[in-house]
């Protein structure tokens, strides 16, 4: 955003990259927002000096636009009712479970939908206000699926991209949604609709043909008004070089050694890092680990598990239930299997800065990522990026998008506890040669396809779909 309030690149996402929080001394401050979306977009935006429209969390009403390290941030306000109905309700009580294979049961409420429409409209209006003539607007994720169409009506001059960070469900599930047609039409306001995986893009095109009745050919959709919309797969990634650099740094190395020592210097450390979400399969993974101890494959002198669970959506009932379940399970496992000064599971319900995450990745021998369904899972990629010595094992769910690329991980079915136990044990026992062979291949994949490459390919495709309009967006790749 320039001082005139108009920008050539506008990001619209439910969340801003920073969250309004109360600091320890009681004064208000800012903290990095949770989740993969922010992790991915932030480096791209810093390179582009764009404007980011989003919600800073909470209900504070009079926050003004401000600058943060090369980005102009425009805070959107939400009332208690909107948080309840748009964010906790339709976004995270309806769409989130529906798009994640019904891992939890979605609820359908008309007042949630009304709030979703109203909030999407407000975000679209704000984007229309901040975008310069012929600008590019990039709309993100499931909370904002109506914005492309609303924005197109307000500003037909814009080049509009949409990217879904989470899975797009198979038609059989999507069809349950009472507002399925409105969602599809909302997305069709974009010139390019991006998904993590090719299967998701194909699901979307098929649904558009069947439910909205538009002509389609392969990944193209032909609208009656003459516009063409493309649906494609753009698997998201991370700032791989940045993570590696951080992991190699001396303070992170020192911190990694400190953490290992604090754990009692066990031979091997298993690690899980997730938002505390029922899609992540945390419960089953901790059970699998504890059964390996109970079965006598190793004991707590040999191996411990560090599980970081980042607090998330704490007002949503299913998340509260999950938290209690995990609390109980960890208590039981440590009560049954731990020794004095040596719990089997070190459980941390907290979020940590990037440096601490890098230290955890660097000190852990086996990274355990076991979601029932996940759009991509950037934690798996971050772990690989941090293993600059080509060691360490990744145990990865085949239902995470990342499994499409990280084929050399120990791939598991998270519903199959015995299969998961066998993979954890294999990873635990693997020799250096085996670990090196797998990790080298995965590191090659990650370094060739980082987040800058992801953003560049999306932007290039967006420009190709709408070639006659729009100003060029600077490539995200830093020179
Ligand atoms: C996932 C979603 C994001 C979301 C993030 C954190 O990564 O794809 O859209 O922002 O989780 O969840 P929250 O509800 O705290 O924004």
Boltz pocket constraint, residues with backbone or C-beta under 6 A from the ligand:
constraints:
  - pocket:
      binder: B
      contacts: [[A, 14], [A, 15], [A, 34], [A, 35], [A, 36], [A, 37], [A, 38], [A, 141], [A, 142], [A, 165], [A, 166], [A, 312], [A, 313]]
      max_distance: 6.0
